[in-house]
Structure formats: structure tokens, C-alpha cells
Amino acid sequence: MSQPASNDICALHDIPDGGGLEAAPSVLVLRRGGEAWAYRNVCPHFSIPLNYEPDAFWTYEGGLLMCAHHSAMFRFEDGVCVDGPCLGASLRRIPIRIDHGRVMIEDESIT
């Protein structure tokens, strides 16, 4: 059985601990310690990027990401909006894995 396709998008240490990185076109990767989560860089409230300029993401206490445009707050772990105009909506998750310190997208067709 062959391994699933993967796409190396960045080193885990390239992502600020408790912050985010635009690791591929329209892909946001969040990190806390040795864990990482990836989402489409699109706010579900208004379908615009979550950041206001490249790699400038607003995060709080290493666990919440804030949309720079309308202040919606999303949890790192599941991308669910816990405050703001799209309360209860979720960011679109991108399946990743960490392999030898590299963040890999599980399915190349996503990027």
C-alpha cells in the first residue's frame, strides 16, 4: 500500500510558537509548542483573509486567532469561532502531519 501524497510546506520552527504563518497560498498554519493546525486562510464571516498583511496574524495566549478585519476569534485546535460576527462557524481545516520537524499537508490536491 502506498503512502498518501504529502506536501512539505514549512518547518515547524518557522511558525512562531503561539502564532501563525502563511505557509502556502491561502494556507494558515498555527502552532503551540510541538502541535500545529492548518486551515484555509479565509474568514467564514466574509470570505476574506484572516490576516491584514503577509504573515501578520493576531493571536492571543497561544490559543486564539483573531480575524484582522472583523475581530472574529477562532480556537487553534478546531478552528471554531468562539466570539465575533461568525460565532459557531468554523475555519476550513487542512489535514497535516509533522514529520521530522516539517509540516506536511496530507493531500497535495488541497494546495
C-alpha positions as CSV (number, residue, x, y, z in Angstrom):
1,M,0.0,0.0,0.0
2,S,1.4,3.4,-1.0
3,Q,1.8,6.3,1.4
4,P,-0.7,9.2,0.9
5,A,0.6,12.1,-1.1
6,S,2.2,14.8,1.1
7,N,3.4,18.3,0.5
8,D,6.1,19.8,2.7
9,I,5.0,23.4,3.4
10,C,7.3,24.6,6.2
11,A,9.4,23.7,9.2
12,L,7.6,23.6,12.5
13,H,10.1,26.1,14.0
14,D,9.3,28.6,11.2
15,I,5.9,29.1,12.8
16,P,6.0,31.4,15.8
17,D,5.1,29.5,19.0
18,G,1.6,30.7,19.8
19,G,1.3,32.3,16.4
20,G,0.6,31.7,12.8
21,L,2.3,31.5,9.4
22,E,1.0,31.7,5.8
23,A,2.8,28.6,4.8
24,A,1.4,28.1,1.3
25,P,-1.0,30.0,-0.9
26,S,-4.2,30.5,1.2
27,V,-2.9,28.1,3.9
28,L,-2.6,29.3,7.5
29,V,-0.6,27.1,10.0
30,L,-1.0,27.8,13.7
31,R,1.4,26.4,16.3
32,R,1.6,25.8,20.0
33,G,4.7,24.0,21.1
34,G,5.1,20.8,19.1
35,E,1.5,20.9,17.8
36,A,0.2,22.5,14.6
37,W,-3.1,23.0,12.9
38,A,-3.7,24.2,9.3
39,Y,-6.7,26.0,7.9
40,R,-7.7,27.8,4.7
41,N,-6.8,31.5,5.3
42,V,-10.3,32.6,4.8
43,C,-12.7,34.0,7.4
44,P,-16.1,32.3,7.3
45,H,-17.8,35.6,8.1
46,F,-16.9,37.5,4.9
47,S,-14.6,35.2,2.9
48,I,-11.5,37.4,3.2
49,P,-8.0,36.5,4.5
50,L,-7.7,36.4,8.3
51,N,-4.5,38.5,8.2
52,Y,-4.1,42.1,7.3
53,E,-0.7,41.7,5.6
54,P,1.5,38.7,4.8
55,D,2.4,36.6,7.9
56,A,0.8,39.1,10.3
57,F,-1.7,37.1,12.3
58,W,-3.2,38.3,15.6
59,T,-3.2,35.5,18.2
60,Y,-3.9,35.5,21.9
61,E,-2.4,33.4,24.6
62,G,-1.3,30.8,22.1
63,G,-4.8,29.5,21.6
64,L,-7.0,32.0,19.8
65,L,-6.6,33.5,16.3
66,M,-8.4,36.8,15.6
67,C,-9.6,37.9,12.1
68,A,-7.9,41.2,11.4
69,H,-10.9,42.6,9.7
70,H,-14.0,41.9,11.9
71,S,-12.4,40.6,15.2
72,A,-13.9,37.1,15.0
73,M,-11.9,34.8,17.4
74,F,-11.1,31.2,16.4
75,R,-9.7,28.3,18.5
76,F,-6.4,26.9,17.3
77,E,-7.4,23.2,17.9
78,D,-10.6,23.1,15.9
79,G,-11.0,26.4,14.1
80,V,-14.3,27.1,15.7
81,C,-15.3,30.8,16.1
82,V,-15.9,31.4,19.8
83,D,-16.5,35.2,19.6
84,G,-17.5,37.7,17.0
85,P,-19.7,38.0,13.9
86,C,-19.5,34.4,12.8
87,L,-20.0,32.7,16.3
88,G,-20.2,28.9,15.9
89,A,-18.8,28.9,12.3
90,S,-15.5,27.1,11.6
91,L,-12.4,27.6,9.6
92,R,-11.9,25.0,6.9
93,R,-9.3,22.5,8.2
94,I,-6.5,21.2,6.1
95,P,-5.1,17.8,7.2
96,I,-1.4,18.0,8.2
97,R,1.2,15.9,10.0
98,I,4.5,16.8,11.4
99,D,7.4,14.6,10.1
100,H,10.9,15.2,11.4
101,G,10.1,18.8,12.3
102,R,8.5,19.5,8.9
103,V,4.8,20.4,8.5
104,M,3.3,18.2,5.7
105,I,-0.1,18.6,4.1
106,E,-1.6,15.1,3.8
107,D,-3.2,15.7,0.4
108,E,-1.4,17.7,-2.3
109,S,-4.7,18.4,-4.1
110,I,-5.6,20.8,-1.3
111,T,-2.8,23.3,-2.1
